[in-house]
Amino acid sequence: MSHKPSTEPAPRAFVVPCKVLDPGAPWRWLRAGWRDVCRAPALTLLFGGVIVLVSAGISWLAYSLGRFALLATLLSGFVFVAPLICVGLYCVSRGLERGRTPLLRDSFVLARRVLGQAGVFALGQGVIILLWSRAGMMVSAFFPFDGSDPSAFWEFLALGSAVGAVFATLTFAVTAFSLPMIADRDVDMVTAAVSSVHAVMRNKRVMLVWGLLLVALTAVGFATALLGLGLLMPWLAYASWHAYRETLDASSWPVLEEAGPA
């Protein structure tokens, strides 16, 4: 009796395979990202201008209203907008990698196609921000300090920094590779997030350097009255795309095309 070959696709692993990175990887990503900046200056400046305007608007509202709770709400709102901006920037690097001239239209089409997964991503980040805020409030409530006691202040600062570091590390691990992946492959956000955490955990030292570079360059952007963000944020987004492409092997997942079905 003959058996017909199965036409069902082979099952895929829940976690995307990742590469073990060498110490020079973060610098390669920055160089590759800078090449994309130079190859697509118009789109880089366009997206950068949007980032500066959104950042300035949030900062102005927060300063005018002067309430921390409102600032957290506004930042949470930005978290829901930022993923779509990032997807648009990833589309630029994606097009250049494929030898095409990146177009703004392609970024809009791709952002619309991943809107659902980007929404899940943003919702998860919003939850982390709220938990982070609540954790800070609990530290203040359970460990109050007297401003006249310097030692108590430093203890409070150390505890608050430790709690913040936990949430910052979780956020970084989840976001390092997940958003570029959903902009490249037809994959759900849970798989992308778990794969990102797995890749970060397997490359702790390299990713620590990468995280510190991201923080340092972002701080430079804020130190320039937000204007530097117009160049630094697109550059870092392009670099993050190349980081994803070098680290994760997502070849088992279908490629997500910019154009939808005819």
Buried (B, 14 or more C-beta within 10 A) or exposed (E): EEEEEEEEEEEEEEBBBBEEBEEEBBEBBBEBBEBBBEBBEEBBBBBBEBBBEBBBEBBEBBEEEEEEEEBBBBBBBBBBBBBBBBBBBBBBBBBBBEEEEBBBEBBBBBBBBBEEBBBBBBEBBBEBBEEBBEBBEEBEEEEEBEEEEEEBEEEBEEBBEEBBEEBBBBBBBBBBBBBBBBBBBBBEBEBBBBBBBBBBEBBEEBBBBBBEBBEEBBEEBBEEEBBBBBBBBBBBBBBBBBBBBBBBEBEBBEEBEBEEEE
